[in-house]
């Protein structure tokens, strides 16, 4: 259900165990896996927060679950993720989709792994 939703709310778990404020982002499915990217890349505040614990909470499509954020560096998977963003969000137009396909956002690609 999360993969079919247009938006996902991500809350990063802080080092003290508390969840940060939720951030709304896009989510795509490739095979059985769900992926997110930081629009502004690794400098995005929520992405930098993930680096501390690699854990958090996501909510979308009527589902809420704790997750681990895993780095995704496989170039073949990155191409499939690009295609998923193009296909799912094409109605938003190139001004929104193209930045999600740029090297900056690709460097901030994370796989959602349920905990």
C-alpha contacts under 8 A as a table, 3 or more apart, distances in Angstrom:
res1	aa1	res2	aa2	distance
1	X	4	X	5.35
1	X	5	X	6.58
1	X	60	X	7.51
1	X	61	X	5.32
1	X	62	X	7.35
1	X	63	X	7.00
2	X	5	X	5.35
2	X	8	X	7.27
2	X	27	X	7.75
2	X	59	X	7.63
2	X	60	X	5.26
2	X	61	X	5.17
2	X	62	X	7.80
2	X	63	X	6.64
3	X	6	X	7.90
3	X	27	X	6.30
3	X	28	X	5.64
3	X	29	X	5.29
3	X	34	X	6.30
4	X	28	X	7.73
4	X	29	X	7.83
4	X	61	X	7.41
5	X	8	X	7.18
5	X	27	X	7.54
5	X	60	X	6.48
5	X	61	X	5.47
6	X	26	X	6.07
6	X	27	X	6.77
7	X	24	X	6.31
7	X	25	X	5.50
7	X	26	X	4.73
7	X	27	X	6.24
7	X	60	X	6.76
8	X	24	X	5.51
8	X	25	X	5.34
8	X	26	X	5.92
8	X	27	X	6.23
8	X	58	X	6.69
8	X	59	X	5.92
8	X	60	X	5.00
9	X	22	X	5.54
9	X	23	X	5.33
9	X	24	X	4.46
9	X	25	X	6.40
9	X	58	X	5.48
9	X	59	X	5.16
9	X	60	X	6.42
10	X	22	X	5.06
10	X	23	X	5.17
10	X	24	X	6.38
10	X	25	X	7.39
10	X	56	X	7.19
10	X	57	X	5.93
10	X	58	X	4.66
10	X	59	X	6.81
11	X	19	X	5.77
11	X	20	X	5.31
11	X	21	X	5.77
11	X	22	X	4.36
11	X	23	X	6.47
11	X	56	X	5.52
11	X	57	X	5.11
11	X	58	X	6.28
12	X	19	X	5.58
12	X	20	X	5.32
12	X	21	X	7.63
12	X	22	X	7.54
12	X	46	X	6.87
12	X	49	X	6.39
12	X	50	X	5.93
12	X	54	X	7.91
12	X	55	X	6.35
12	X	56	X	4.33
12	X	57	X	6.50
13	X	16	X	7.96
13	X	17	X	5.79
13	X	18	X	5.71
13	X	19	X	4.43
13	X	20	X	6.20
13	X	49	X	7.84
13	X	50	X	7.37
13	X	53	X	6.60
13	X	54	X	7.73
13	X	55	X	5.54
13	X	56	X	4.49
13	X	57	X	7.32
14	X	17	X	5.25
14	X	18	X	5.45
14	X	19	X	5.93
14	X	20	X	6.64
14	X	49	X	7.08
14	X	52	X	7.10
14	X	53	X	6.69
15	X	18	X	7.50
15	X	52	X	6.51
15	X	53	X	6.29
19	X	56	X	6.92
19	X	57	X	7.65
23	X	46	X	7.41
25	X	36	X	7.49
25	X	37	X	7.95
25	X	38	X	7.84
26	X	36	X	6.42
26	X	37	X	7.55
27	X	34	X	6.75
27	X	35	X	5.76
27	X	36	X	4.99
27	X	37	X	7.76
28	X	34	X	5.65
28	X	35	X	5.39
28	X	36	X	6.66
28	X	81	X	7.12
28	X	84	X	6.04
28	X	85	X	6.41
28	X	88	X	7.51
29	X	32	X	6.80
29	X	33	X	5.63
29	X	34	X	4.53
29	X	35	X	6.31
29	X	81	X	7.67
29	X	84	X	6.86
30	X	33	X	5.40
30	X	34	X	6.37
30	X	35	X	7.59
30	X	80	X	6.68
30	X	81	X	6.42
30	X	84	X	6.91
33	X	111	X	7.04
33	X	112	X	7.24
34	X	111	X	5.83
34	X	112	X	5.54
34	X	113	X	7.96
35	X	81	X	7.43
35	X	109	X	6.85
35	X	110	X	5.58
35	X	111	X	4.52
35	X	112	X	5.94
36	X	109	X	5.79
36	X	110	X	5.37
36	X	111	X	6.56
36	X	112	X	7.55
37	X	41	X	7.42
37	X	100	X	7.01
37	X	105	X	5.79
37	X	106	X	6.81
37	X	108	X	5.40
37	X	109	X	4.46
37	X	110	X	6.24
38	X	41	X	4.87
38	X	42	X	6.90
38	X	44	X	6.44
38	X	47	X	6.57
38	X	100	X	7.70
38	X	105	X	5.49
38	X	108	X	5.49
38	X	109	X	6.92
39	X	44	X	7.62
39	X	99	X	6.50
39	X	100	X	5.70
39	X	104	X	7.80
39	X	105	X	5.41
40	X	43	X	6.37
40	X	44	X	5.41
40	X	104	X	6.73
40	X	105	X	6.21
41	X	44	X	5.79
41	X	47	X	7.70
41	X	104	X	4.73
41	X	105	X	4.41
41	X	106	X	7.36
41	X	107	X	6.40
41	X	108	X	5.10
42	X	47	X	5.96
42	X	48	X	6.50
42	X	104	X	7.28
42	X	105	X	7.50
42	X	107	X	6.79
42	X	108	X	5.27
43	X	47	X	7.02
43	X	48	X	6.52
44	X	47	X	5.23
44	X	48	X	6.25
45	X	48	X	5.15
45	X	49	X	6.25
46	X	49	X	5.01
46	X	50	X	6.50
47	X	50	X	5.15
47	X	51	X	6.87
47	X	108	X	7.35
48	X	51	X	5.37
48	X	52	X	7.49
49	X	52	X	5.79
49	X	53	X	7.66
50	X	53	X	5.76
50	X	54	X	4.77
50	X	55	X	6.63
50	X	56	X	7.79
50	X	69	X	7.33
51	X	54	X	5.62
54	X	68	X	5.64
54	X	69	X	5.03
54	X	70	X	7.09
55	X	66	X	7.49
55	X	67	X	5.74
55	X	68	X	4.42
55	X	69	X	5.82
56	X	66	X	5.73
56	X	67	X	5.45
56	X	68	X	6.47
56	X	69	X	7.59
57	X	64	X	7.20
57	X	65	X	5.68
57	X	66	X	4.27
57	X	67	X	5.67
58	X	64	X	5.65
58	X	65	X	5.60
58	X	66	X	6.37
58	X	67	X	7.04
59	X	62	X	7.11
59	X	63	X	5.54
59	X	64	X	4.23
59	X	65	X	6.63
60	X	63	X	5.34
60	X	64	X	6.58
65	X	114	X	6.89
65	X	115	X	7.71
66	X	114	X	6.11
66	X	115	X	5.61
67	X	112	X	6.09
67	X	113	X	5.29
67	X	114	X	4.42
67	X	115	X	5.03
68	X	112	X	6.08
68	X	113	X	5.05
68	X	114	X	6.34
68	X	115	X	6.40
69	X	110	X	5.75
69	X	111	X	5.71
69	X	112	X	5.21
69	X	113	X	6.32
70	X	110	X	5.39
70	X	111	X	4.99
70	X	112	X	6.54
70	X	113	X	7.02
71	X	108	X	7.94
71	X	109	X	6.46
71	X	110	X	4.88
71	X	111	X	6.30
72	X	77	X	7.79
72	X	78	X	7.65
72	X	109	X	5.88
72	X	110	X	5.60
72	X	111	X	6.24
73	X	77	X	7.83
73	X	78	X	7.28
73	X	109	X	7.92
74	X	77	X	5.36
74	X	78	X	6.27
75	X	78	X	4.88
75	X	79	X	6.35
76	X	79	X	5.31
76	X	80	X	6.55
77	X	80	X	5.02
77	X	81	X	6.11
78	X	81	X	4.97
78	X	82	X	6.17
78	X	106	X	7.16
79	X	82	X	5.04
79	X	83	X	6.34
80	X	83	X	5.05
80	X	84	X	6.21
81	X	84	X	4.95
81	X	85	X	6.26
82	X	85	X	5.20
82	X	86	X	6.21
82	X	100	X	7.80
82	X	101	X	5.74
83	X	86	X	5.02
83	X	87	X	6.06
84	X	87	X	5.18
84	X	88	X	5.91
85	X	88	X	5.33
85	X	89	X	5.73
85	X	90	X	7.62
85	X	97	X	7.00
85	X	100	X	7.43
85	X	101	X	7.74
86	X	89	X	5.69
86	X	90	X	5.37
86	X	97	X	6.61
87	X	90	X	5.67
88	X	91	X	7.92
89	X	92	X	5.61
89	X	93	X	7.58
89	X	97	X	6.66
90	X	93	X	5.57
90	X	94	X	7.24
90	X	97	X	6.88
92	X	95	X	7.86
92	X	96	X	6.26
92	X	97	X	7.02
93	X	96	X	5.85
93	X	97	X	6.28
94	X	97	X	4.90
94	X	98	X	5.23
95	X	98	X	5.99
95	X	99	X	7.21
96	X	99	X	6.21
96	X	100	X	7.25
97	X	100	X	5.32
97	X	101	X	6.77
98	X	101	X	5.17
98	X	102	X	6.42
99	X	102	X	5.08
99	X	104	X	7.88
99	X	105	X	6.82
100	X	105	X	5.40
100	X	106	X	7.17
101	X	105	X	6.43
101	X	106	X	6.36
102	X	105	X	5.56
102	X	106	X	6.13
103	X	106	X	4.86
103	X	107	X	6.04
104	X	107	X	5.45
104	X	108	X	6.94
105	X	108	X	5.11
105	X	109	X	6.69
106	X	109	X	5.37
